[in-house]
Amino acid sequence: MTPAPDHIRTFASVAELGSLSAAARALGLTQPTVGRHIGLLEEALHLTLFTRGRDGMALTEAGLRLVDSAAEMMRATQDFQRRAAGMDADMRGTVRITANEIFGVLILPGTLRGFAKAHPEIEIEIEVTNAASNLLRRDADVALRMFRPTQNDLVARRVTSLPLGIFAHESYLAEHPPLTVAEDLKTHRLIGFDRDSGIIDAMAKIGVSLDRSDFALRSDNILTHIAGIRSGLGIGPTHVGLAQQWPGVVQVLPDLPVPPLDLWIACHADVRYNRRVRLLVDHLAQALRTPYAFVP
């Protein structure tokens, strides 16, 4: 007699939880049904898997030798079910993207224009945030990130490298002393974050010591930084490819070794087989190799 998969699942649950009643609650079965599953499995295998005692169900030597295989089988079944759920062939539906302000506002809309024409039945939601939305909790289906995701349950694809630099408008530079070395930055009106220490930390890595009081304009909104640079309010960091789109904005201290950002596309492993998600990820991976071509 071939053991039934449901009986193996029941065996794994009883072995993990230690009693028929606990396994029954976990599996949504009655206790007599759980006991019957164990009896039928032992009959099919011609083995005694448990000894019944006052303290619950204890694995026999035969049960101990089989329990790891049963647990592995259950994990494989659950993985199969998750993957099958992700292979949604219906193109109708929503895909939610999370991205920071630069990509969510300035780049993604143009990037998605061609995708929307090709797949009008797919609805797109864009969450604009500098915070790293939790893909493990399914806060979004797809994330654009400026760092490599490390969680085991995520699938990530590196798209391109994004050079950064320090920029100012010609109108600001015309009214202030020239910059020749990195230390000159401290004598100028700098634009940076308020509570986020990212710029301070990045500058420290290249030998430029700054603190919060060195920034004359502080905001945790990156678009505010860009507006400040373009309006001549001060000097700040941004993407080289973006700054090249703006008349009158020039790079200062071009030899300063500002480290680039890497652009990654990530999604949860369970949804990478979803057709809508897969199509969008493939589209973005191709289009975002040249992201600044889509800036209006």
Secondary structure, 3 states (H helix, E strand, C coil): CCCCHHHHHHHHHHHHHCCHHHHHHHHCCCHHHHHHHHHHHHHHHCCCCEEEECCEEEECHHHHHHHHHHHHHHHHHHHHHHHHHHCCCCCCEEEEEEECHHHHHHHHHHHHHHHHHHCCCEEEEEEECCCCCCHHHCCCCEEEECCCCCCCCEEEEEEEEECEEEEEEHHHHHCCCCCCCHHHHHHCCEEECCCCCHHHHHHHHCCCCCCHHHEEEECCCHHHHHHHHHCCCCEEEEEHHHHCCCCCEEEECCCCCCCCEEEEEEEEHHHCCCHHHHHHHHHHHHHCCCHHHHCC
